[in-house]
Amino acid sequence: MSSLAKTDPQIKKLIDLEEKRQAEVLEMIPSENYTSRAVMEALATVLTNKYSEGYPKKRYYQGNKIVDDIEALAQERAKKLFGVPYVNVQPYSGSPANTAIYFALLEPQKDKIMGLTLAFGGHLTHGAPVSFSGKYFKTVPYELGRDSRLDMNAIEKLAIREKPKIIVCGFTAYAQIIDFKRFGLIADKVGAYLLADISHIAGLVVGGVHPSPVSYAHIVMTTTHKTLRGPRGAMIMVTEKGLKKDEELAEKIDKAVFPGLQGGPHDNQSAAIAVALKEASSPVFKKYAKQVVTNSVKLASELTKNGFDLVSGGSANHLILIDLRNKGVNGSIAAYALEVANIVVNKNGVPFDSNPPFYPSGIRLGTPAITTRGMKEKEMKKIAQWFAGVIEEIKNERFPEEKEARIQFMKGFRIRTEHNRNLQKIAAEVKALTKNFPLP
Ligand code: DSN
């Protein structure tokens, strides 16, 4: 990056520091990953210079012959990989993609979106009251059962009673397999569209280690930067079933993305998505997806051995949600302390959480990024021990009850010296391990 170093050494330095940070920590936020160099090379190209409003062969600007080929290639690869007849690769990311789907199909203030409540592992755009999805549309939130798993009978009952226009399945903090078939049956029973938001698990789906929703959902949306390991971005796919329900569905989605919601697509993003889709079609990627799950299952079992309480009892995908209440530790403090020890996760609410979202009772972690680096079961055992070591150091940190006191507490929060010393020891061990697993 010699030009950048010359033009803007400040930004260059910050990027270098971020690269170093990413290399030296265990990146365990389950929605993050490391793209290949090839994906990054496609992103940092002249394609960022172009405007291409419209779709291949139907553009509003001249000079799009080559961009047409790039976008068409991304479309063809996605269709083949997921087994769908139609795809739109232009959404800037997951939230705009879901917005476009709702705008394509729903009447504001009238039609209902039925999605998993945010506090139970749904996404903001699945009808949370603080997001546009909950503000502009009517919502029918569903929750998990007492075992923190999907209660399909309760979901069916609710759908029959409320008659939503869209049922959303696919989550951000759910560690078990999703029964897409049953969701499909429920949607059919009440005449709803089934939207499978597979942003978290798309890489597992194409890797064959999570069932695909394609036969059961009408629309499948995925971001491209999580387990799929592409650049930031999203794709909206319409299935055969979707076209059978509404032969204009694909057209409605296209119109909702552009001109409904977005202007020109980010052509460098489309190219990088195409590259990622090519990579995801390879046998090596299948092996990767399998290892993501193997690692998560192993890590879950090792964490359990170390006394952690895992929401839903374990992990069957890439993700683990730990309820820290049995340890008497708040998720905010745990996430903070883990970062001191070079382990990066996010604080997260747990089902039936007694604490508010900013100071939740849990942490969420996952194996996509560390698996990309080549880590396997042996490393998972060590990582679980580090988690236990970190939590042990902070188990006596009490969190104030009152809201303002909490804010002040976290602002000034420093781990006491003797505990900090031990966390630094773990941090050094983590850093030593990461040296053996270079970034792509
Ligand atoms: N923000 C993403 C996640 O971390 O799960 C979802 O969009």
Boltz pocket constraint, residues with backbone or C-beta under 6 A from the ligand:
constraints:
  - pocket:
      binder: B
      contacts: [[A, 31], [A, 94], [A, 123], [A, 172]]
      max_distance: 6.0
